[in-house]
Amino acid sequence: MEAFFCEQCPRKCRAVRTATAGEGFCSMPAGPVVARAAPHFWEEPVLSGTKGSGAVFFSGCVLQCCFCQNTEISAGGFGKTLTLEEFAACLEGLVRQGVHNLNLVTPTHFTHVIREVLARYKPAVPVVYNCGGYELPETLRTLEGMVDIYLPDLKYVDQDASARYSAAPDYFAVASKAILEMAKQVGSVQLGKDGLMKKGLIVRHLMLPGHTRDSIRVLEWIKAELPKGTYVSLMCQYTPCGRADRYPELSRKVTKREYDKVLDRLFALGLEHGFVQERASAAAKFIPAFDLTGVPGEDRERK
């Protein structure tokens, strides 16, 4: 791919991204870098179904959250740079395996690639844009009609927390506008006869230890600003990963008391459409193996 100055994420760092190297916050080249492309069975039930969600895990990230469970690829640089043809082959291969959808995980900094490939290849299954919520509405608009399901995080309302843990003091101001744009694009949730999602929005929120008040603020915003019936996925899978050991307040899992407090508020607000994780989901065993599975030209076992 040709080199360009990148402004497609909210950081607008104008990094020079070439075919082989990248600068700026995500440090990624122009071409897509992929660490895994395989059926994934641990998404929300309306996405995973019985055959799995076809998850393509991109390397790099525009947030670099200190507690990221995918640090090996989000900040560690592991992954293989693909051509557009190889990336399209990843998607086609997943569809041939019978997955229910194509799940593009942490795609923000490769929006230009996704747009170009989906303009050439319209898959027979829904396309899921699975992101951290830190998106530019103008970039999202370039994907309108190509993305069927938006699956963003809404991590914080609190500015101090987003600055401290994700180097993004403007996170909520940016993410709230982005999620409104997503809702506008895909509309109400549409389920097929099989109970799987064909179109719509699911907003995820990961509870953090010691931050129940901010979790409740997130839920209150969803209730006030998003259409009735919006799916909410309240996640309790937090387990200290990445650089979390540098932050004493994040060195533990969410307690039952914290979990119950946020869950009670979810139901009190009437946010009854969606999913709630059990506390047992907070385990490293649910982190997928980033071993280049499904990546063209690579062995299935990482060497």
URTA-V519859 format. One record per backbone hydrogen bond with DSSP energy under -1.0 kcal/mol. NH is the residue of the N-H (numbers start at 0). CO is the residue of the C=O. If there is no record, write none. Layout:
nh;co
NH;CO
NH;CO
This chain:
nh;co
3;16
5;14
11;8
13;5
16;3
17;20
26;22
29;17
33;79
34;56
36;292
37;54
39;52
46;43
47;43
48;44
51;47
52;39
53;100
54;37
54;52
55;102
56;35
57;104
58;32
59;72
65;164
67;64
72;69
73;69
74;70
75;70
77;71
79;33
81;31
86;82
87;83
88;84
89;85
90;86
91;87
92;88
93;89
94;90
95;91
96;92
97;94
98;93
99;51
101;125
102;53
103;127
104;55
105;129
109;106
110;107
113;109
114;110
115;111
116;112
117;113
118;114
120;116
127;101
128;148
129;103
130;150
134;132
139;135
140;136
141;138
142;139
143;140
145;142
146;142
147;126
148;126
149;199
150;128
152;130
153;203
161;157
162;158
163;159
164;160
165;161
167;161
170;167
173;169
174;170
175;171
177;173
178;174
179;175
180;176
181;177
182;178
183;179
184;180
185;181
186;182
189;198
191;195
194;191
196;45
197;189
198;189
199;147
201;149
202;230
203;151
204;232
206;234
210;207
214;210
215;211
216;212
217;213
218;214
219;215
220;216
221;217
222;218
223;219
224;220
225;221
229;226
230;200
231;272
232;202
233;274
234;204
242;65
243;240
245;242
246;243
249;246
250;247
258;254
259;255
260;256
261;257
262;258
263;259
264;260
265;261
266;262
267;263
268;264
269;266
270;265
271;269
274;231
276;233
280;277
281;278
282;280
285;282
286;283
290;288
291;34
294;291
297;294
